[in-house]
Amino acid sequence: MKCPHCGHDQSRVLDTRESGDGIRRRRLCANCDERFTTYEQVSTAVHIVKSDGRREPFDRTKLLNGIRIACAKRPIAMAELERIADQIEEHIHGSGKAEVPSKVIGNMILDRLRTIDPVAYIRFATIYLELPDLEAVQQEINRLVGHS
């Protein structure tokens, strides 16, 4: 940590306190004896690896919007959709991995939609599984009905 006053890289921590979602430290520069404050936060940046190899930061809003679209005009409470997004986000951040394949997230959404609403499941599966025609959709419906 470089001193903002003289640029020296040696300092001593005088005080440490929790501050919101991080830590605040008061420091004393070993060179110029000036005091300064630093803030530390845990980095939780997780990137999603798309099927084509692209990487993008995890975006809870994007996750929730995808779930909402599949559940549009279905009798599912918004609180339930938020709960699904919370569970998936917890899993992603709790995995400790810096990168998570998008396939993992898609499968988690499918698993949850399968249990709460079969129509929302089929809507999401049609896009996510890239079902090319009605026959493929019918096969997925048959598979879904077979799991019930």
N, CA, C and O atoms as a GROMACS GRO file, in nm:
protein
  592
    1MET      N    1   0.085  -0.116   0.000
    1MET     CA    2   0.000   0.000   0.000
    1MET      C    3   0.090   0.123   0.000
    1MET      O    4   0.168   0.142   0.093
    2LYS      N    5   0.079   0.206  -0.102
    2LYS     CA    6   0.162   0.326  -0.112
    2LYS      C    7   0.097   0.443  -0.041
    2LYS      O    8  -0.024   0.462  -0.047
    3CYS      N    9   0.179   0.520   0.026
    3CYS     CA   10   0.132   0.641   0.096
    3CYS      C   11   0.087   0.743  -0.009
    3CYS      O   12   0.161   0.770  -0.104
    4PRO      N   13  -0.032   0.799   0.008
    4PRO     CA   14  -0.079   0.899  -0.090
    4PRO      C   15  -0.004   1.032  -0.078
    4PRO      O   16  -0.016   1.117  -0.166
    5HIS      N   17   0.072   1.050   0.030
    5HIS     CA   18   0.144   1.176   0.052
    5HIS      C   19   0.284   1.174  -0.009
    5HIS      O   20   0.326   1.269  -0.074
    6CYS      N   21   0.358   1.061   0.014
    6CYS     CA   22   0.497   1.056  -0.034
    6CYS      C   23   0.525   0.940  -0.130
    6CYS      O   24   0.630   0.936  -0.193
    7GLY      N   25   0.431   0.844  -0.140
    7GLY     CA   26   0.449   0.732  -0.231
    7GLY      C   27   0.527   0.615  -0.173
    7GLY      O   28   0.548   0.515  -0.242
    8HIS      N   29   0.570   0.627  -0.049
    8HIS     CA   30   0.645   0.518   0.016
    8HIS      C   31   0.553   0.397   0.032
    8HIS      O   32   0.433   0.412   0.055
    9ASP      N   33   0.610   0.276   0.020
    9ASP     CA   34   0.526   0.156   0.022
    9ASP      C   35   0.523   0.083   0.156
    9ASP      O   36   0.474  -0.030   0.164
   10GLN      N   37   0.575   0.144   0.261
   10GLN     CA   38   0.572   0.083   0.393
   10GLN      C   39   0.484   0.166   0.486
   10GLN      O   40   0.502   0.287   0.500
   11SER      N   41   0.388   0.099   0.549
   11SER     CA   42   0.302   0.168   0.644
   11SER      C   43   0.264   0.071   0.755
   11SER      O   44   0.280  -0.050   0.742
   12ARG      N   45   0.214   0.128   0.862
   12ARG     CA   46   0.173   0.048   0.977
   12ARG      C   47   0.023   0.071   0.999
   12ARG      O   48  -0.024   0.184   0.989
   13VAL      N   49  -0.049  -0.035   1.027
   13VAL     CA   50  -0.192  -0.025   1.052
   13VAL      C   51  -0.212   0.020   1.197
   13VAL      O   52  -0.163  -0.044   1.290
   14LEU      N   53  -0.284   0.131   1.214
   14LEU     CA   54  -0.313   0.184   1.348
   14LEU      C   55  -0.447   0.137   1.401
   14LEU      O   56  -0.463   0.115   1.521
   15ASP      N   57  -0.544   0.122   1.309
   15ASP     CA   58  -0.680   0.087   1.351
   15ASP      C   59  -0.748   0.013   1.236
   15ASP      O   60  -0.730   0.047   1.120
   16THR      N   61  -0.828  -0.088   1.270
   16THR     CA   62  -0.904  -0.164   1.172
   16THR      C   63  -1.048  -0.173   1.219
   16THR      O   64  -1.074  -0.209   1.334
   17ARG      N   65  -1.141  -0.141   1.129
   17ARG     CA   66  -1.284  -0.149   1.162
   17ARG      C   67  -1.361  -0.199   1.042
   17ARG      O   68  -1.323  -0.178   0.927
   18GLU      N   69  -1.472  -0.267   1.072
   18GLU     CA   70  -1.562  -0.307   0.964
   18GLU      C   71  -1.634  -0.183   0.914
   18GLU      O   72  -1.671  -0.094   0.991
   19SER      N   73  -1.653  -0.178   0.782
   19SER     CA   74  -1.718  -0.063   0.720
   19SER      C   75  -1.808  -0.112   0.608
   19SER      O   76  -1.762  -0.140   0.498
   20GLY      N   77  -1.938  -0.122   0.637
   20GLY     CA   78  -2.032  -0.170   0.536
   20GLY      C   79  -1.996  -0.311   0.494
   20GLY      O   80  -2.000  -0.403   0.575
   21ASP      N   81  -1.961  -0.328   0.366
   21ASP     CA   82  -1.926  -0.461   0.315
   21ASP      C   83  -1.775  -0.479   0.300
   21ASP      O   84  -1.730  -0.561   0.220
   22GLY      N   85  -1.698  -0.402   0.377
   22GLY     CA   86  -1.553  -0.412   0.367
   22GLY      C   87  -1.487  -0.380   0.500
   22GLY      O   88  -1.549  -0.389   0.606
   23ILE      N   89  -1.360  -0.342   0.493
   23ILE     CA   90  -1.281  -0.309   0.612
   23ILE      C   91  -1.214  -0.174   0.590
   23ILE      O   92  -1.160  -0.147   0.482
   24ARG      N   93  -1.217  -0.090   0.693
   24ARG     CA   94  -1.151   0.040   0.691
   24ARG      C   95  -1.027   0.030   0.778
   24ARG      O   96  -1.033  -0.017   0.891
   25ARG      N   97  -0.914   0.075   0.725
   25ARG     CA   98  -0.790   0.073   0.802
   25ARG      C   99  -0.728   0.212   0.805
   25ARG      O  100  -0.718   0.279   0.702
   26ARG      N  101  -0.686   0.256   0.924
   26ARG     CA  102  -0.609   0.378   0.939
   26ARG      C  103  -0.464   0.336   0.940
   26ARG      O  104  -0.425   0.245   1.013
   27ARG      N  105  -0.384   0.403   0.860
   27ARG     CA  106  -0.244   0.366   0.846
   27ARG      C  107  -0.152   0.485   0.875
   27ARG      O  108  -0.192   0.601   0.864
   28LEU      N  109  -0.029   0.453   0.913
   28LEU     CA  110   0.074   0.554   0.938
   28LEU      C  111   0.193   0.522   0.847
   28LEU      O  112   0.249   0.413   0.853
   29CYS      N  113   0.229   0.619   0.764
   29CYS     CA  114   0.340   0.599   0.671
   29CYS      C  115   0.472   0.590   0.750
   29CYS      O  116   0.497   0.672   0.838
   30ALA      N  117   0.554   0.491   0.717
   30ALA     CA  118   0.682   0.472   0.784
   30ALA      C  119   0.785   0.575   0.741
   30ALA      O  120   0.887   0.591   0.807
   31ASN      N  121   0.760   0.646   0.632
   31ASN     CA  122   0.855   0.744   0.579
   31ASN      C  123   0.824   0.887   0.624
   31ASN      O  124   0.911   0.954   0.680
   32CYS      N  125   0.701   0.933   0.600
   32CYS     CA  126   0.666   1.074   0.627
   32CYS      C  127   0.580   1.093   0.752
   32CYS      O  128   0.547   1.206   0.787
   33ASP      N  129   0.543   0.984   0.818
   33ASP     CA  130   0.459   0.988   0.939
   33ASP      C  131   0.320   1.049   0.918
   33ASP      O  132   0.255   1.090   1.014
   34GLU      N  133   0.275   1.055   0.794
   34GLU     CA  134   0.138   1.102   0.766
   34GLU      C  135   0.043   0.985   0.783
   34GLU      O  136   0.079   0.869   0.761
   35ARG      N  137  -0.078   1.017   0.822
   35ARG     CA  138  -0.182   0.914   0.836
   35ARG      C  139  -0.273   0.915   0.714
   35ARG      O  140  -0.297   1.020   0.654
   36PHE      N  141  -0.321   0.798   0.678
   36PHE     CA  142  -0.416   0.788   0.568
   36PHE      C  143  -0.506   0.667   0.591
   36PHE      O  144  -0.475   0.578   0.670
   37THR      N  145  -0.619   0.666   0.520
   37THR     CA  146  -0.720   0.561   0.536
   37THR      C  147  -0.728   0.478   0.410
   37THR      O  148  -0.726   0.532   0.298
   38THR      N  149  -0.739   0.347   0.427
   38THR     CA  150  -0.763   0.258   0.314
   38THR      C  151  -0.890   0.179   0.340
   38THR      O  152  -0.928   0.156   0.455
   39TYR      N  153  -0.954   0.138   0.233
   39TYR     CA  154  -1.075   0.056   0.241
   39TYR      C  155  -1.049  -0.071   0.161
   39TYR      O  156  -1.000  -0.065   0.048
   40GLU      N  157  -1.084  -0.184   0.220
   40GLU     CA  158  -1.066  -0.312   0.153
   40GLU      C  159  -1.200  -0.381   0.137
   40GLU      O  160  -1.284  -0.377   0.228
   41GLN      N  161  -1.221  -0.444   0.022
   41GLN     CA  162  -1.342  -0.521  -0.004
   41GLN      C  163  -1.302  -0.654  -0.064
   41GLN      O  164  -1.204  -0.664  -0.138
   42VAL      N  165  -1.379  -0.756  -0.031
   42VAL     CA  166  -1.357  -0.886  -0.090
   42VAL      C  167  -1.403  -0.880  -0.235
   42VAL      O  168  -1.512  -0.833  -0.265
   43SER      N  169  -1.320  -0.928  -0.323
   43SER     CA  170  -1.356  -0.930  -0.464
   43SER      C  171  -1.441  -1.054  -0.492
   43SER      O  172  -1.399  -1.167  -0.467
   44THR      N  173  -1.561  -1.031  -0.542
   44THR     CA  174  -1.650  -1.143  -0.572
   44THR      C  175  -1.686  -1.146  -0.721
   44THR      O  176  -1.792  -1.195  -0.759
   45ALA      N  177  -1.597  -1.093  -0.802
   45ALA     CA  178  -1.624  -1.089  -0.945
   45ALA      C  179  -1.622  -1.230  -1.003
   45ALA      O  180  -1.519  -1.298  -1.003
   46VAL      N  181  -1.736  -1.273  -1.050
   46VAL     CA  182  -1.749  -1.402  -1.115
   46VAL      C  183  -1.784  -1.378  -1.260
   46VAL      O  184  -1.869  -1.295  -1.291
   47HIS      N  185  -1.717  -1.448  -1.349
   47HIS     CA  186  -1.746  -1.435  -1.491
   47HIS      C  187  -1.818  -1.560  -1.540
   47HIS      O  188  -1.791  -1.672  -1.497
   48ILE      N  189  -1.910  -1.536  -1.631
   48ILE     CA  190  -1.987  -1.644  -1.693
   48ILE      C  191  -1.922  -1.676  -1.827
   48ILE      O  192  -1.899  -1.586  -1.908
   49VAL      N  193  -1.893  -1.803  -1.848
   49VAL     CA  194  -1.833  -1.848  -1.975
   49VAL      C  195  -1.945  -1.895  -2.065
   49VAL      O  196  -2.011  -1.995  -2.037
   50LYS      N  197  -1.967  -1.822  -2.173
   50LYS     CA  198  -2.072  -1.854  -2.269
   50LYS      C  199  -2.032  -1.975  -2.354
   50LYS      O  200  -1.915  -2.013  -2.357
   51SER      N  201  -2.128  -2.033  -2.422
   51SER     CA  202  -2.102  -2.154  -2.502
   51SER      C  203  -2.004  -2.127  -2.617
   51SER      O  204  -1.937  -2.220  -2.663
   52ASP      N  205  -1.994  -2.002  -2.662
   52ASP     CA  206  -1.900  -1.971  -2.770
   52ASP      C  207  -1.762  -1.928  -2.717
   52ASP      O  208  -1.675  -1.888  -2.794
   53GLY      N  209  -1.744  -1.938  -2.583
   53GLY     CA  210  -1.615  -1.905  -2.523
   53GLY      C  211  -1.604  -1.764  -2.469
   53GLY      O  212  -1.511  -1.733  -2.394
   54ARG      N  213  -1.699  -1.677  -2.505
   54ARG     CA  214  -1.696  -1.540  -2.451
   54ARG      C  215  -1.716  -1.544  -2.300
   54ARG      O  216  -1.778  -1.635  -2.246
   55ARG      N  217  -1.661  -1.443  -2.235
   55ARG     CA  218  -1.677  -1.430  -2.091
   55ARG      C  219  -1.739  -1.294  -2.061
   55ARG      O  220  -1.703  -1.193  -2.121
   56GLU      N  221  -1.833  -1.295  -1.967
   56GLU     CA  222  -1.892  -1.168  -1.924
   56GLU      C  223  -1.919  -1.175  -1.775
   56GLU      O  224  -1.942  -1.283  -1.721
   57PRO      N  225  -1.916  -1.060  -1.709
   57PRO     CA  226  -1.940  -1.060  -1.564
   57PRO      C  227  -2.081  -1.111  -1.532
   57PRO      O  228  -2.176  -1.087  -1.606
   58PHE      N  229  -2.092  -1.182  -1.420
   58PHE     CA  230  -2.223  -1.229  -1.376
   58PHE      C  231  -2.312  -1.107  -1.352
   58PHE      O  232  -2.270  -1.009  -1.291
   59ASP      N  233  -2.435  -1.115  -1.401
   59ASP     CA  234  -2.530  -1.005  -1.389
   59ASP      C  235  -2.662  -1.060  -1.339
   59ASP      O  236  -2.735  -1.126  -1.412
   60ARG      N  237  -2.691  -1.033  -1.212
   60ARG     CA  238  -2.814  -1.084  -1.151
   60ARG      C  239  -2.938  -1.032  -1.224
   60ARG      O  240  -3.036  -1.105  -1.238
   61THR      N  241  -2.933  -0.908  -1.269
   61THR     CA  242  -3.046  -0.850  -1.341
   61THR      C  243  -3.076  -0.928  -1.469
   61THR      O  244  -3.191  -0.954  -1.501
   62LYS      N  245  -2.971  -0.965  -1.540
   62LYS     CA  246  -2.988  -1.042  -1.663
   62LYS      C  247  -3.047  -1.180  -1.632
   62LYS      O  248  -3.135  -1.228  -1.703
   63LEU      N  249  -2.999  -1.241  -1.526
   63LEU     CA  250  -3.051  -1.370  -1.480
   63LEU      C  251  -3.200  -1.360  -1.449
   63LEU      O  252  -3.280  -1.441  -1.496
   64LEU      N  253  -3.236  -1.261  -1.370
   64LEU     CA  254  -3.375  -1.243  -1.330
   64LEU      C  255  -3.465  -1.211  -1.449
   64LEU      O  256  -3.578  -1.258  -1.456
   65ASN      N  257  -3.415  -1.132  -1.542
   65ASN     CA  258  -3.494  -1.100  -1.662
   65ASN      C  259  -3.524  -1.224  -1.746
   65ASN      O  260  -3.634  -1.238  -1.798
   66GLY      N  261  -3.426  -1.313  -1.759
   66GLY     CA  262  -3.448  -1.437  -1.833
   66GLY      C  263  -3.555  -1.524  -1.768
   66GLY      O  264  -3.638  -1.584  -1.836
   67ILE      N  265  -3.551  -1.528  -1.636
   67ILE     CA  266  -3.651  -1.606  -1.563
   67ILE      C  267  -3.788  -1.541  -1.577
   67ILE      O  268  -3.889  -1.609  -1.597
   68ARG      N  269  -3.792  -1.408  -1.567
   68ARG     CA  270  -3.919  -1.334  -1.580
   68ARG      C  271  -3.984  -1.358  -1.716
   68ARG      O  272  -4.105  -1.379  -1.724
   69ILE      N  273  -3.905  -1.355  -1.820
   69ILE     CA  274  -3.959  -1.374  -1.956
   69ILE      C  275  -4.024  -1.512  -1.967
   69ILE      O  276  -4.133  -1.525  -2.022
   70ALA      N  277  -3.957  -1.613  -1.916
   70ALA     CA  278  -4.012  -1.750  -1.921
   70ALA      C  279  -4.141  -1.761  -1.840
   70ALA      O  280  -4.228  -1.840  -1.873
   71CYS      N  281  -4.152  -1.680  -1.735
   71CYS     CA  282  -4.267  -1.689  -1.644
   71CYS      C  283  -4.374  -1.583  -1.670
   71CYS      O  284  -4.469  -1.570  -1.593
   72ALA      N  285  -4.359  -1.508  -1.779
   72ALA     CA  286  -4.455  -1.402  -1.809
   72ALA      C  287  -4.598  -1.458  -1.818
   72ALA      O  288  -4.621  -1.561  -1.881
   73LYS      N  289  -4.690  -1.388  -1.755
   73LYS     CA  290  -4.833  -1.422  -1.756
   73LYS      C  291  -4.862  -1.561  -1.698
   73LYS      O  292  -4.961  -1.625  -1.733
   74ARG      N  293  -4.775  -1.606  -1.610
   74ARG     CA  294  -4.796  -1.732  -1.539
   74ARG      C  295  -4.827  -1.699  -1.394
   74ARG      O  296  -4.786  -1.594  -1.344
   75PRO      N  297  -4.899  -1.786  -1.325
   75PRO     CA  298  -4.936  -1.757  -1.185
   75PRO      C  299  -4.821  -1.784  -1.088
   75PRO      O  300  -4.830  -1.869  -0.999
   76ILE      N  301  -4.712  -1.709  -1.107
   76ILE     CA  302  -4.594  -1.725  -1.021
   76ILE      C  303  -4.563  -1.590  -0.958
   76ILE      O  304  -4.549  -1.490  -1.028
   77ALA      N  305  -4.554  -1.588  -0.826
   77ALA     CA  306  -4.527  -1.464  -0.754
   77ALA      C  307  -4.385  -1.414  -0.784
   77ALA      O  308  -4.292  -1.493  -0.802
   78MET      N  309  -4.372  -1.283  -0.789
   78MET     CA  310  -4.240  -1.223  -0.812
   78MET      C  311  -4.143  -1.267  -0.702
   78MET      O  312  -4.024  -1.284  -0.728
   79ALA      N  313  -4.192  -1.286  -0.582
   79ALA     CA  314  -4.106  -1.330  -0.472
   79ALA      C  315  -4.044  -1.466  -0.503
   79ALA      O  316  -3.930  -1.493  -0.465
   80GLU      N  317  -4.118  -1.552  -0.572
   80GLU     CA  318  -4.067  -1.683  -0.609
   80GLU      C  319  -3.954  -1.670  -0.712
   80GLU      O  320  -3.854  -1.741  -0.705
   81LEU      N  321  -3.971  -1.578  -0.808
   81LEU     CA  322  -3.867  -1.555  -0.909
   81LEU      C  323  -3.742  -1.498  -0.843
   81LEU      O  324  -3.630  -1.536  -0.878
   82GLU      N  325  -3.761  -1.407  -0.749
   82GLU     CA  326  -3.648  -1.350  -0.674
   82GLU      C  327  -3.577  -1.459  -0.596
   82GLU      O  328  -3.454  -1.461  -0.589
   83ARG      N  329  -3.653  -1.550  -0.537
   83ARG     CA  330  -3.595  -1.660  -0.460
   83ARG      C  331  -3.508  -1.749  -0.549
   83ARG      O  332  -3.399  -1.791  -0.509
   84ILE      N  333  -3.556  -1.777  -0.670
   84ILE     CA  334  -3.478  -1.857  -0.764
   84ILE      C  335  -3.348  -1.786  -0.798
   84ILE      O  336  -3.241  -1.846  -0.797
   85ALA      N  337  -3.358  -1.657  -0.829
   85ALA     CA  338  -3.238  -1.579  -0.862
   85ALA      C  339  -3.142  -1.576  -0.743
   85ALA      O  340  -3.021  -1.588  -0.762
   86ASP      N  341  -3.195  -1.561  -0.621
   86ASP     CA  342  -3.111  -1.561  -0.501
   86ASP      C  343  -3.037  -1.693  -0.486
   86ASP      O  344  -2.917  -1.695  -0.458
   87GLN      N  345  -3.109  -1.804  -0.504
   87GLN     CA  346  -3.048  -1.937  -0.490
   87GLN      C  347  -2.934  -1.956  -0.590
   87GLN      O  348  -2.827  -2.006  -0.556
   88ILE      N  349  -2.959  -1.916  -0.714
   88ILE     CA  350  -2.858  -1.934  -0.818
   88ILE      C  351  -2.738  -1.843  -0.791
   88ILE      O  352  -2.624  -1.885  -0.805
   89GLU      N  353  -2.766  -1.718  -0.753
   89GLU     CA  354  -2.657  -1.626  -0.722
   89GLU      C  355  -2.574  -1.676  -0.604
   89GLU      O  356  -2.451  -1.670  -0.609
   90GLU      N  357  -2.639  -1.726  -0.500
   90GLU     CA  358  -2.566  -1.782  -0.385
   90GLU      C  359  -2.478  -1.898  -0.428
   90GLU      O  360  -2.363  -1.909  -0.385
   91HIS      N  361  -2.534  -1.985  -0.512
   91HIS     CA  362  -2.457  -2.100  -0.560
   91HIS      C  363  -2.333  -2.055  -0.637
   91HIS      O  364  -2.224  -2.109  -0.617
   92ILE      N  365  -2.351  -1.957  -0.724
   92ILE     CA  366  -2.240  -1.909  -0.807
   92ILE      C  367  -2.130  -1.847  -0.722
   92ILE      O  368  -2.013  -1.881  -0.736
   93HIS      N  369  -2.170  -1.757  -0.633
   93HIS     CA  370  -2.070  -1.691  -0.548
   93HIS      C  371  -2.013  -1.787  -0.444
   93HIS      O  372  -1.897  -1.775  -0.406
   94GLY      N  373  -2.094  -1.880  -0.399
   94GLY     CA  374  -2.050  -1.977  -0.299
   94GLY      C  375  -1.957  -2.084  -0.354
   94GLY      O  376  -1.888  -2.152  -0.278
   95SER      N  377  -1.955  -2.098  -0.486
   95SER     CA  378  -1.870  -2.201  -0.546
   95SER      C  379  -1.722  -2.168  -0.532
   95SER      O  380  -1.636  -2.256  -0.537
   96GLY      N  381  -1.692  -2.039  -0.514
   96GLY     CA  382  -1.553  -1.998  -0.501
   96GLY      C  383  -1.478  -1.995  -0.633
   96GLY      O  384  -1.357  -1.971  -0.637
   97LYS      N  385  -1.550  -2.018  -0.742
   97LYS     CA  386  -1.487  -2.020  -0.873
   97LYS      C  387  -1.493  -1.882  -0.936
   97LYS      O  388  -1.590  -1.808  -0.915
   98ALA      N  389  -1.391  -1.846  -1.012
   98ALA     CA  390  -1.387  -1.717  -1.080
   98ALA      C  391  -1.469  -1.721  -1.209
   98ALA      O  392  -1.515  -1.618  -1.257
   99GLU      N  393  -1.487  -1.842  -1.264
   99GLU     CA  394  -1.563  -1.858  -1.387
   99GLU      C  395  -1.661  -1.973  -1.374
   99GLU      O  396  -1.629  -2.080  -1.320
  100VAL      N  397  -1.782  -1.949  -1.424
  100VAL     CA  398  -1.887  -2.051  -1.420
  100VAL      C  399  -1.944  -2.063  -1.561
  100VAL      O  400  -1.980  -1.962  -1.622
  101PRO      N  401  -1.952  -2.185  -1.614
  101PRO     CA  402  -2.012  -2.201  -1.748
  101PRO      C  403  -2.160  -2.161  -1.747
  101PRO      O  404  -2.232  -2.189  -1.650
  102SER      N  405  -2.205  -2.097  -1.853
  102SER     CA  406  -2.345  -2.056  -1.863
  102SER      C  407  -2.437  -2.178  -1.859
  102SER      O  408  -2.552  -2.168  -1.817
  103LYS      N  409  -2.386  -2.291  -1.902
  103LYS     CA  410  -2.464  -2.414  -1.901
  103LYS      C  411  -2.507  -2.452  -1.759
  103LYS      O  412  -2.617  -2.502  -1.739
  104VAL      N  413  -2.421  -2.428  -1.662
  104VAL     CA  414  -2.453  -2.457  -1.522
  104VAL      C  415  -2.572  -2.373  -1.477
  104VAL      O  416  -2.663  -2.423  -1.412
  105ILE      N  417  -2.570  -2.245  -1.513
  105ILE     CA  418  -2.678  -2.154  -1.474
  105ILE      C  419  -2.808  -2.194  -1.544
  105ILE      O  420  -2.913  -2.200  -1.481
  106GLY      N  421  -2.800  -2.222  -1.673
  106GLY     CA  422  -2.918  -2.263  -1.749
  106GLY      C  423  -2.982  -2.388  -1.691
  106GLY      O  424  -3.104  -2.397  -1.680
  107ASN      N  425  -2.899  -2.485  -1.655
  107ASN     CA  426  -2.952  -2.608  -1.596
  107ASN      C  427  -3.015  -2.584  -1.460
  107ASN      O  428  -3.115  -2.647  -1.425
  108MET      N  429  -2.958  -2.492  -1.383
  108MET     CA  430  -3.016  -2.459  -1.252
  108MET      C  431  -3.153  -2.394  -1.270
  108MET      O  432  -3.246  -2.423  -1.194
  109ILE      N  433  -3.166  -2.308  -1.369
  109ILE     CA  434  -3.295  -2.244  -1.396
  109ILE      C  435  -3.396  -2.350  -1.438
  109ILE      O  436  -3.509  -2.353  -1.388
  110LEU      N  437  -3.356  -2.438  -1.530
  110LEU     CA  438  -3.446  -2.545  -1.574
  110LEU      C  439  -3.494  -2.632  -1.458
  110LEU      O  440  -3.612  -2.664  -1.448
  111ASP      N  441  -3.401  -2.670  -1.371
  111ASP     CA  442  -3.438  -2.753  -1.256
  111ASP      C  443  -3.543  -2.687  -1.170
  111ASP      O  444  -3.638  -2.752  -1.125
  112ARG      N  445  -3.528  -2.558  -1.146
  112ARG     CA  446  -3.622  -2.488  -1.059
  112ARG      C  447  -3.756  -2.464  -1.128
  112ARG      O  448  -3.861  -2.479  -1.066
  113LEU      N  449  -3.752  -2.427  -1.257
  113LEU     CA  450  -3.878  -2.405  -1.330
  113LEU      C  451  -3.956  -2.535  -1.346
  113LEU      O  452  -4.079  -2.534  -1.345
  114ARG      N  453  -3.887  -2.647  -1.361
  114ARG     CA  454  -3.952  -2.777  -1.375
  114ARG      C  455  -4.042  -2.803  -1.254
  114ARG      O  456  -4.151  -2.859  -1.269
  115THR      N  457  -3.997  -2.764  -1.137
  115THR     CA  458  -4.074  -2.793  -1.015
  115THR      C  459  -4.185  -2.692  -0.988
  115THR      O  460  -4.282  -2.725  -0.919
  116ILE      N  461  -4.174  -2.570  -1.041
  116ILE     CA  462  -4.276  -2.470  -1.006
  116ILE      C  463  -4.380  -2.445  -1.116
  116ILE      O  464  -4.494  -2.410  -1.086
  117ASP      N  465  -4.341  -2.462  -1.244
  117ASP     CA  466  -4.436  -2.433  -1.351
  117ASP      C  467  -4.389  -2.497  -1.482
  117ASP      O  468  -4.291  -2.452  -1.540
  118PRO      N  469  -4.459  -2.601  -1.529
  118PRO     CA  470  -4.415  -2.670  -1.651
  118PRO      C  471  -4.420  -2.583  -1.777
  118PRO      O  472  -4.338  -2.601  -1.867
  119VAL      N  473  -4.513  -2.488  -1.784
  119VAL     CA  474  -4.520  -2.401  -1.902
  119VAL      C  475  -4.399  -2.309  -1.906
  119VAL      O  476  -4.339  -2.290  -2.012
  120ALA      N  477  -4.362  -2.252  -1.792
  120ALA     CA  478  -4.243  -2.166  -1.784
  120ALA      C  479  -4.118  -2.248  -1.818
  120ALA      O  480  -4.027  -2.200  -1.885
  121TYR      N  481  -4.117  -2.372  -1.771
  121TYR     CA  482  -4.005  -2.462  -1.803
  121TYR      C  483  -3.992  -2.479  -1.954
  121TYR      O  484  -3.882  -2.465  -2.008
  122ILE      N  485  -4.103  -2.510  -2.022
  122ILE     CA  486  -4.099  -2.530  -2.168
  122ILE      C  487  -4.058  -2.402  -2.240
  122ILE      O  488  -3.981  -2.406  -2.336
  123ARG      N  489  -4.109  -2.289  -2.194
  123ARG     CA  490  -4.070  -2.162  -2.256
  123ARG      C  491  -3.920  -2.141  -2.247
  123ARG      O  492  -3.854  -2.108  -2.346
  124PHE      N  493  -3.865  -2.162  -2.127
  124PHE     CA  494  -3.722  -2.143  -2.108
  124PHE      C  495  -3.643  -2.249  -2.186
  124PHE      O  496  -3.543  -2.216  -2.250
  125ALA      N  497  -3.687  -2.374  -2.181
  125ALA     CA  498  -3.618  -2.484  -2.250
  125ALA      C  499  -3.615  -2.462  -2.401
  125ALA      O  500  -3.516  -2.496  -2.466
  126THR      N  501  -3.721  -2.407  -2.457
  126THR     CA  502  -3.727  -2.385  -2.602
  126THR      C  503  -3.610  -2.298  -2.647
  126THR      O  504  -3.549  -2.325  -2.751
  127ILE      N  505  -3.579  -2.195  -2.570
  127ILE     CA  506  -3.468  -2.106  -2.606
  127ILE      C  507  -3.334  -2.166  -2.560
  127ILE      O  508  -3.240  -2.178  -2.638
  128TYR      N  509  -3.328  -2.202  -2.432
  128TYR     CA  510  -3.201  -2.248  -2.373
  128TYR      C  511  -3.149  -2.375  -2.440
  128TYR      O  512  -3.030  -2.385  -2.470
  129LEU      N  513  -3.237  -2.472  -2.463
  129LEU     CA  514  -3.196  -2.598  -2.524
  129LEU      C  515  -3.194  -2.591  -2.676
  129LEU      O  516  -3.160  -2.688  -2.743
  130GLU      N  517  -3.231  -2.474  -2.729
  130GLU     CA  518  -3.233  -2.450  -2.874
  130GLU      C  519  -3.314  -2.557  -2.946
  130GLU      O  520  -3.267  -2.619  -3.042
  131LEU      N  521  -3.437  -2.576  -2.899
  131LEU     CA  522  -3.525  -2.675  -2.961
  131LEU      C  523  -3.564  -2.622  -3.100
  131LEU      O  524  -3.626  -2.517  -3.110
  132PRO      N  525  -3.527  -2.696  -3.205
  132PRO     CA  526  -3.538  -2.642  -3.341
  132PRO      C  527  -3.678  -2.644  -3.403
  132PRO      O  528  -3.707  -2.566  -3.493
  133ASP      N  529  -3.765  -2.734  -3.355
  133ASP     CA  530  -3.896  -2.746  -3.418
  133ASP      C  531  -3.998  -2.800  -3.319
  133ASP      O  532  -3.965  -2.830  -3.204
  134LEU      N  533  -4.121  -2.812  -3.366
  134LEU     CA  534  -4.229  -2.859  -3.278
  134LEU      C  535  -4.206  -3.002  -3.230
  134LEU      O  536  -4.245  -3.038  -3.118
  135GLU      N  537  -4.146  -3.083  -3.312
  135GLU     CA  538  -4.119  -3.221  -3.271
  135GLU      C  539  -4.024  -3.224  -3.151
  135GLU      O  540  -4.043  -3.301  -3.057
  136ALA      N  541  -3.922  -3.140  -3.155
  136ALA     CA  542  -3.827  -3.134  -3.043
  136ALA      C  543  -3.895  -3.080  -2.917
  136ALA      O  544  -3.867  -3.126  -2.806
  137VAL      N  545  -3.985  -2.982  -2.936
  137VAL     CA  546  -4.061  -2.929  -2.822
  137VAL      C  547  -4.150  -3.039  -2.765
  137VAL      O  548  -4.160  -3.055  -2.643
  138GLN      N  549  -4.215  -3.114  -2.852
  138GLN     CA  550  -4.302  -3.224  -2.806
  138GLN      C  551  -4.222  -3.328  -2.729
  138GLN      O  552  -4.268  -3.378  -2.627
  139GLN      N  553  -4.103  -3.360  -2.777
  139GLN     CA  554  -4.019  -3.456  -2.707
  139GLN      C  555  -3.983  -3.405  -2.567
  139GLN      O  556  -3.979  -3.482  -2.471
  140GLU      N  557  -3.956  -3.276  -2.557
  140GLU     CA  558  -3.922  -3.218  -2.426
  140GLU      C  559  -4.044  -3.220  -2.334
  140GLU      O  560  -4.032  -3.245  -2.215
  141ILE      N  561  -4.161  -3.192  -2.391
  141ILE     CA  562  -4.285  -3.200  -2.311
  141ILE      C  563  -4.305  -3.343  -2.261
  141ILE      O  564  -4.338  -3.364  -2.144
  142ASN      N  565  -4.286  -3.439  -2.349
  142ASN     CA  566  -4.300  -3.580  -2.309
  142ASN      C  567  -4.201  -3.618  -2.199
  142ASN      O  568  -4.235  -3.690  -2.106
  143ARG      N  569  -4.079  -3.568  -2.211
  143ARG     CA  570  -3.979  -3.592  -2.108
  143ARG      C  571  -4.020  -3.529  -1.976
  143ARG      O  572  -4.002  -3.588  -1.869
  144LEU      N  573  -4.075  -3.409  -1.984
  144LEU     CA  574  -4.120  -3.338  -1.864
  144LEU      C  575  -4.234  -3.412  -1.797
  144LEU      O  576  -4.235  -3.430  -1.675
  145VAL      N  577  -4.331  -3.454  -1.876
  145VAL     CA  578  -4.446  -3.526  -1.822
  145VAL      C  579  -4.402  -3.658  -1.762
  145VAL      O  580  -4.458  -3.703  -1.662
  146GLY      N  581  -4.303  -3.721  -1.821
  146GLY     CA  582  -4.250  -3.847  -1.770
  146GLY      C  583  -4.181  -3.831  -1.635
  146GLY      O  584  -4.175  -3.927  -1.558
  147HIS      N  585  -4.128  -3.709  -1.604
  147HIS     CA  586  -4.062  -3.684  -1.476
  147HIS      C  587  -4.159  -3.652  -1.365
  147HIS      O  588  -4.122  -3.658  -1.248
  148SER      N  589  -4.282  -3.619  -1.398
  148SER     CA  590  -4.377  -3.575  -1.295
  148SER      C  591  -4.426  -3.685  -1.208
  148SER      O  592  -4.506  -3.662  -1.118
   0.00000   0.00000   0.00000
